Amino acid sequence: MKRYPGIFLRGAGMGAADAVPGVSGGTIAFVTGIYEELIHTIKQFGPSAFVAWRRGGLPLLIAHLNLGFVIPLLAGIAASLITVAHLVVWLMEDYPLLLNGFFFGLVAASALVVSRHPLDWRWWHIAPLVAGLVMAHFLPALMPLITLLGSQEIMLVVGGAIAISALLLPGVSGSFLLLTMGLYGTVMQGIRSFDLGLIAIFGLGCLIGLFFFSRLLSWLLHRFHTGTLQLLVGFIVGSLPVLWPWRELVRYQLGPEGQMIPLDYRYLTPSDFAMLTGEPSQLTAVVALMLAGAALVLLLDRTSRPAAASTPRGANKEDASDA
């Protein structure tokens, strides 16, 4: 019972982070020590759950699906999307420099946290690190191709599958990918207005993405643990430019409903930003929030490390063999 409030709060943090284009709920899961448990638990939702139910009934099914972890986590995410996400969206619209500064510090410190974990690092692990950097850089540029699908229903299913897969990757923002697909405003408005039809279509895409991508990630973590962590470091570092507070949109396109889809930014110094826009750079406040975000991550990592270390690696292997 003592574990449930902590899992709920981690879920709330993941939901709030995923409301911000450029931030990943997977990053929050990683720095709070629940990332690998999350991946392996999601993977258990599939044919193996039916086998567990046939073998041991409801008690074994609950244990197999790790519902003591899943239910409070989903409750936290849902509560955050309904409540905290509204605050985050308001901050993004009215105080973008301050919000981006906080999350820039949070994500930058997350890269340090992830890179500290591998104990058996080898020189060839540079390859997945570089691959993560390259994929994080070019992935958003490919997302506007989703608009070529034409039908909004198909776009929502595909967008949901991609966005939920991004949620599972530290450093890759599902919200930012939705923004580049031209679906961010549509999905957020649907959530705020409780548009059940839109939520159901988008949710179907999320379920498809979760089913396949969680199995891929679980297999990679099981077979190539250190290399996969280095890939995640690449994703996290590659996402940092998206969160740089002082930037100028230099290239965009219009989506099917006339919404602006950002394609490329020019990154500025605080002084150049103030000169170009005529608005204050808020340098002191932004730097303070960068440091606050970094300090929060380091604190969370320090407090959650013992719990993460106590998770037996053999349990993950056993889960993988059950799927």
N, C-alpha and C positions, 0 to 999 in steps of 0.2 A: 504493500500500500504506500510505503514511503517513496517508492520510485515514481508513482504516477504523476504527482505535481511537477516533478522535474521534467518528465517526458512531455507533459502538456505545455510547459513553458518553452521547451525546445521546438515543439511544433508551432507555437505562436511565433517564435523567432523566424522559423522557416517561411511561414505564411507572409509575415511582414516583409521579409527580404525579397520574396518572389513577386511582390507587388511593385518593386522598383526595377525599371529597365536597367540592366547592368549588374545586378546582384543575383546570386544563386542561392536558393534554399539549401542546395547540397553543401555549400560552403558552411552554412550555419550548422548543418548536421555533422560535418567533419570536425569543426573546432569544438563542438560540444560533446564529442566522443561517441556519437551514435551512428556514424556513417556506415560502417561495415555491417552492423546489425540491421540497419534500415535496408540495405541492398539485399542481404540474404533473406530477410523476412519477406520482402516483396516477392522474391523469387519463389517462395513457398506457396503463393497463391496460384494454383494451377492443378494439373491432373494429380500431382502427389497429394493434394489436400483430400481428394476423393478417396484415395487409397488409405490415408490415415483415418478417415471417418469410418471406412469399412472395417478397419482393423480394431479400432478402439472406441468408436462412437464419438460423442460430443467432447468428452474430456481430452482425448488424444488429438482431436481436430483443433481444439482451442490451443493446446500446447504446440502443435505443428505450425499453426499460423501465427504464433506468438502474439495473441490478441491482447495480452496484458501490456504489450508495447504499442501495438497498432492503434487500439481504440483511443488512448489518451493523446497519442501523437496526432491522429486525424482530427480529434476534437480541438486540439490547439491550433492546427492549421486552419480549420473551418472558422473558429472563433476569431482568429486574426484576420482572415480575409473579409469577414463581415464587419469587424470593428477597426482594428489597427490599420488595415489596408486603406481605409478612408483617410485616416490621418496621414499616412505615408504619401498617398496620392496628392493630398492638399499641400504637404511640405514640398513635394516634387514640383508642383506648379508655382508655389509662391516663394519658396526658398531653395531653389535648385543647387546653388553653390554650396550651401551649408550641408544639405543632404548628401550631395555627391562627395563632399569632403569627408564626411563621417564614414561613408561606405568605402571610399578609396583607402582610408586607413585600415578599415576592417578587412578588406580583401587582400591588401598588401601584407598585413600581418598573417593572414591565413596562408599565404604562399610560404612564409617562413615556417609556420607550424607544420604544414604538410611535408616540406622538404626535410624537416628534422626527423621524421618517422622512419625512413628506411635505414636499417642497420647493415644491410649487405650490399650497399651501393657499389656498382662497377662502372667502368668508363663507358660501356656500351649503353648504359641507362640514359646517356645524353640523347640518344635517338628518340625514345618516346617523349622526352622533355621537349625537344625541338618540334616533334610532331604535334604535341599539344599546343605549342605556341602558334604554329602555322594554321592549325585547324581553328583555333580561337580567333585568329585574325581574319580568315577568309570565310568562315561559316556565315556570319551575318550578311555578307555580300551576296550569298546564294539564296537567302530567304525570300527576296522579292519575287523569285521565280514561282512561288506558291500562287501568286495572283493569276498566273496563266491557267490555273485549274478552272477558273470561271465561276463555278457554282460556289456560293458562300458555304453551303452545307459541307461540301467536300473539303473546302479550305479549312473549315473549323475542325473537321476530323483529323486532317493531316497536321494542321497547326497544333492541335491538342497533343497528338503523338510526339511531335518534335519538342514542344514546350515541356512536356512532362519528362521526356528523356533528358532535356537540359537541366531540369530540376535536380536530377540525380547526379549531375556532374558539378563538382565544386568549380566555381569560376565561370561557368556558362549560364547566362541568365535566360530563363524561359521567357520572362517578360520582355527582355530586349529583343529576342528572336521574334516574339509576337509583334513587337513594334515594327521590326523590319519587314514582317509579313503583311503589315497593315491591319492586323487583327487585335492589337492591344486595346484600343478604345472600345471596339465592339464587345470583346470579352469582359472587360472591366465594367462596362455599362450593363451588360447582361447580368453580371453577378450582383451589382448594386440594385438593380430593379427586379431581381429574382425572376428573370426570364427563363422559365423551366425548360422550354423547348431548346433554346440556345445552349443552356447549361448541359442538357442531356446529350446534344450532338457533340459539344466540345468534350464532355466527360467520356463519351465513347472513344474518341481519339486518345484521350489520356489513358484509358484502360488498355488499349492496343499497345501504346508506347511502353507502359509499365510492364506488360507481360513479356515483351520481347527484349527490351533494353536492360531490364533488371537481370535477366538471365545471362546476357552478354557480359555485363559488369561483374556479376557474381563469378562467372567462369574466369574472367581475367584476373580478378583479385585472388582466386583460388590457385590459378596456375602461374601467374606472373605478378605476384604481389608488389614487389618493389618497382618493377617497370610500370605497372599501372599507376602507382602513386606518383611516379615521375611524370607520367602523362597528365595526371591531374594537376601537378604543379605547373606544367606548361599551360593548361587551360586557365588556371587562376592568374598567372602572370600576364597571359595574353589578353585577359579581360580588363586589365587595369586602364588602358587608354579610354575605354568607354566611360569610365567613372571620373576621368580627369575633369575637375570643376570648370577650368577656364578653357573653353573651346568654342569654335564657331562652325556651324553647319555650312558646308561648302557644296554638297551635292545631295540631291534627294529626288524622289519620284513620287507621283501621286498614285494612291491605291484606287481600287474599283469604286469606292465611295467618296473619292476626292481627298482622303486623308493623306497627310504627309508621311512618307517613309524615308527615314534618314539613311543615306548611303555612305557618306564620308564626312569627316570632321577635320578641321585644322586646329591643332593644339597650341595654345598661347601661354605666355607668361602672365602672371597677374597684372602687371603694369600694361602690357599690350592689350589684355582683355578690357581693362578700364578705359584705355585710350580709344579702342575700336568701338565699344558699345556705349560709352558715356556713363556706365554704371559702376559703382564701387566694386572693387575686387573682393572686399571683405576678407583680406588676407589673414589677419590675426584670428578671426573667428573660424575660418576654414581650416587653418593649420591646427588650431586647438581641437577641432572636431576630428581631424585626421588622427591626431595623437590619442584622442578618446576612443575612437574606433579600434585603433591598434592595441591600446591597453586592454580594452574589453576582450578582444580575441585572446591575447596572451593570458589574461586572468582565467577565461573559460577553459583554455587548454591546460593550464596548471591544475585547476580544480577537477577536471574530468579525466586527466591522464591515468590516475590510479584505477578508475573504473574501467577505462578502455583496456588497460594492461591486464586486468583480471579476467577478461573474456577469453576463454580457451580457444586457441586456433583450431584445435581438433573438432570443436563443435561446428565450425564453419565447414570443414571438410565433410563432416557427416551430413550436414544439411545439403551440401552439393550433391552427395551421392544419392540422397532421397528423391531429388527432383526428377 
